[in-house]
Amino acid sequence: MKKRSITMSVIAVLMIAALLFGCGKSKNELPISRNEAKEIAIQQLGVSQDVTSYAVVTTAGSAKDPYYIVEVLLQGVVYSYRIDPTTGDIRKMTINDQNVDLNDLPVNPSDPASKYIGLESAKAVAFEDAGVKENAVKKLDFEMDFAYGKYLYDIEFTVNGHEYEYEIVAENGEIFKKDVDHVTVIVPTVDEGEFIGVEKAKEIALTHADVLPNDAVFEIVEWDMKKGSAVYNVEFTTKNGEYEYDIHAVTGEIIKHDSEGEFLSTGESTNHITPEQAKKIAISHAGVNESEVRFEGIELDFERGTEVFEVEFSVGKLEYEYEINAKTGEVIRAQQDYDD
């Protein structure tokens, strides 16, 4: 599971650190410590810390309004809490990046009071639908998932050269979603609206990429949940490169796209800055010495309707992530995190 990053400028990081951890001020001004914030989240989950895979606390917000983010991994599900450092109140909670009302939280799978069907029953549902026996299955993986306010058993397996993925509703054993060879064939029934479908998602991606259907080999066309929205994740290759799209499952809007090919390798375009220029912009904004920088990667991406260069580098134990407007060179987003 990737680490939670703190979105803010370098100056804001220092201001928050000074506010939360002293820098000449009394440590008693904010009574809730990082460990106490972690305990609040663990207690709300109704478990002990020793049953979690990890629990990480970071500081975020602004100098005037700081808060803790406590991220807990439990049985494959990520719980994230935003906690007030003064009062200890839980301001916000998400499960697998989906906002959840604390007053309407489903029973945690670890809770003895949960009456979910159980993993073995969920596996039986998946195997019966696929028409296979468990002893014929290879590469069986499973974990808990969360979508649309409900817990799901996520079951993946390979049989007869085909890859299956099922999401089974933990409460009643219904098939929430089914993928075969990375193509969604059973789409969830939800109240969000009518989905555009796999074929329409493929058509939107090809049109945007200016690629003919016969020139593309599709690797993935899956319905998924990302940051609380239903999307189709579409990935395909051509003889010139690789393409990846996130397309809103209801509106058909392109939420994000990425491509790798000749453009990224050469960085030559009359309409874009080059990757090297993007690197220099990020370094200058961070105010660090280029000789001390260790670059982790750079790629062209599509965020919120804008093509951006995503630049990642580190200096000492500080890790930086930037989004640079690929046409104007403007710094759209800057993140800094301390690698413990």
N, C-alpha and C positions, 0 to 999 in steps of 0.2 A: 504494500500500500504506500502510495507516495506521501511524502511529508507535506504537512500543511504549510504553505508559504504565507508571508505577511506582506500585503500589498500596501506600499507606502513609499515615500521618498526616504533617502538616507537621513535627512534632517528630522523627519517625523519619527523615525526609529529611535534616534538619540533622545528626542524629547520625551517619548514614551518611557524609554528605559530610565531616564532621570526621574520621571514622575513616579514610576512604579517601584524603583529599586534604590531610591535614595538620592545620590549625587548631591549631597549637602543638606538634604531634607530628612526629617525623621521618618524612619521606616514604619512608624505607627500611624501615619496619616491614612494609609489604606490598610484596613485590618485583615483583608483576605489575601493570604499568600497563594503562591502557585500550587503548593501541595494541598492547601485547603480547597482550592477550586477543583482540583482533581477529585478530592474526596466527595465534594458536592455532586459531581457528575456520576461517580460510581454509586453513591447512595441512591440517586434518582433512578438509576438502572435497576437497583435492587439486587446487586451482586457484590461479591468481594473482588478486590483487585487481582487476586491470584488466579481467577478464572478468565481474565482478559488476556488477549494476545499482546496488547500494549495500551498505554494511556499516556498521551503526550499533551503538554500544556505550552501554548505560545501566547505572546501578548500582541494585541492588535488595536485598531481604532485610531484615535487622534489624541493629541496632547490634552485636549479639553474633555474628551470622552473615550478613555481607554477601556478595554475589556480583555478578559481572558478567552481564548478558544481552547477547549478541552476536547481532544479527539480520542475516542475509545474504540478499539477493535474487539468485537465479541462474536464468536462463532461465525466469522466471515462477514459480519455486518458492521459498518462504520457509523458510530454515533458521534455527532459533533455538537458541543454545547457552547453557547456564548454566555459568559458569566460576568456579572457586575463585580469589579474588584473591591468595591466599597461595601456593598450590602450582601453579596453572595447570591443575589437573585439570578435565576436563569432567564435571560432575555429572549433566547431563541434556541431552538433545537432542530437538527436535521438528522435524518437517517438515510445513509447512502445519497447524500446531497439533496434530499427532498425535505422541504419544510414540514414539520409535524407539530400539531397542537398538543401541548402538554396535557391538556384535559381530555384528549381523545386518542391517547397512545395505546396501540394494541398491546396485549400481554406479551412480555418478552419471552422468547423461546426458552430461556433458562429458568423462568419462573415455574415452580412446581404446579401452579394453578393453571398453566397453559394447557389447553385441550386440543393441541394440534395433532394431525394424523400420524406424525412421526416419519422418519426417514425411510424405513423399510416399506411402509405403505406407499409413500411417494414414489419410490423406485418401482414398485409393482405396477403403479398406474402408468409410468413411463414405458416400462418394458411391454406391457400389454398393448398399449397404443402403437408401439413400434413393431409389434408382432415378433418379439425375440425372447429368448430365454436368458436369464442372468448369466448362466455358465458359458454363453457364447459371446458375452460382452467383453470388450477390451478397453483399457484406458478409462476406467470409471472414475469420475470426479464429482463431488457434490459439496454444496455449502448452502447456507441460508442467504436469502436475498430480501429486498424490501422494495415494493413499488405500489403506488396508489393506495397508501395507507394499510397495506397488508403484508404479512410475512409470506415468503415463498421458498420452496425447496428448489434450488437450482441444480439440476442433474445433467451431467454430460457423459457421453460414452460413445465408443466406436464399435461398429459391428458390420461385417461384410463389406468393409471398405468405405462405409458411410459414417459421417459424424452427426450425432443427434444432441440437441440441447433442449431440455424441458424446464419450464418453470411451473411448479405445481403449488396451488394455493394451500397453505398450511392448515387452514381451518376445515376445508371440505374435500380436498383432493382433486379439485377441478384443474384442468390444464389451462394455465394462464397464457402461456406462449410456447411455441414449438419451432425450433430451427432444424433444418436438415441440410448438411453441407454448407453451413453459414448463410442459408437463405431462410427467412421467416415464412413459414407455411401456415401457422395458426397465430393470428394477431389478437392481442388482448381485447376484450370488450370493456370499454371504459366510457365515462361520461364526457371526455374531453372533446369529442367530435368524431366525424367519420374520417378514417385515415385514407390517404391518397393511394396506398398500395405499393407493392414492390416494383411493379413494372413502371409506374409513373415516377417513382423515385429514381429509377435507373435512367429514364428518359430525361429528367431534369438535370442530372449530373452530366450525361453525355452532351446535352445541348450547351451547358455552360462551358464544358471543356472543349467544345467544338470537335468532338470525336464521333465518327460514324459507328453505329452498332456493330458492324462486322469487324471493326478494327479494335474492339475492346474485349478483354477477357475478364469477366467479373469474378472476383475472389470472395467478396462479402456483400450481402444485401440484407441487413438485419434490422429489425425493429428494436429499439433500445430506449432506455431512459437516461438522459444526461441533464444534470443540473435542473431536475424537476420537469423537463419537457420531453415529450415523446418524439423521437427522431428515427429516421432511417440512416444507418451507417452504411454507406456505399463505397466500396473499394474496387478499383479495376486497374488493369495494366494495358499498355499499348507497346508497340515496338520502340516508342520514344521515351516512355516514362511511366510513372505510377501516380495514381490519383486517389484521393480519399475525400469523401464528402459526408457532412452531417446535414440532413435535410429534414426540416420540421415535418412531422408525420401527418399533420392536419392541413397546414397552409401551403406546404411545398416550398417554403422559403429556405434558401441556402443559409444555414447558420454558421457553417465553418467549412473551409475546403483547404486542401493541402496537395501539393504536387512535387514530384521529384523527377528531374530530367535534365535536359541540356541547359535550361535557363538557370537552375540552381547551381549547376557545376561551373558555369562560366560567369554568372552574375552580370551578363550583358543584356541591357534593355534600355531603350531610349525613354521608357516611361517609368523606370524604377531606379532607385539608388542601388548600389552594388552591396553585396554582403560585407565587403571590407569597410565600406562607408558606414553601414549599420553598426558594425563593431566599434568603430571610432566614436560614433555618436553616443553609444552606450557607455563606453569608457569615460568620455568627457563628462557625461551627465553624472556618473558615479563619483567623479573626482578622484580617481585612483591612478596609480602609475602603471602604464601599459606593460612595462617590463615585469611587473609582479602578477600580471593577469594570466590565469590558466583557463583557456576557452574550453567549454564543454560541448558546445554545439550551436549551430545557427540554421534556421530553416524558414522558408517562405510559407506563410499561413494566411488564413482568412478568418478574421474575428469581427463580429458585429458589423458586417457589411464592408469591411476595409481590409485590403491586403497588407499584411505586416510581416516584418522580419522578427522572429523570436530568437533572441540572443541570450545564451546562458554562459556565465563564467564565474570564476571564484578568485578571491584574493585572500590568502591565508585561510581562516575558518569561516569567512563570510562568503555566502553564495548569492549571486545576483541573477535575476531574470528580467529581461526587457522585451517590450513590444515596440517596434519602431515602424512608423508608417512607411510602407515600401515606396510610396511615391513622393512624399514630402520630407521624409526624414524626421518628422515630429515624434517625440517620445510620448507614446500613448499610455504605457503602463510600466512602472518600475517596481520590482520586488527585491527584498533583501531578507536573507534568513541566515541565522547563525548555526553552523554545523557543529553539534556537540561531539 
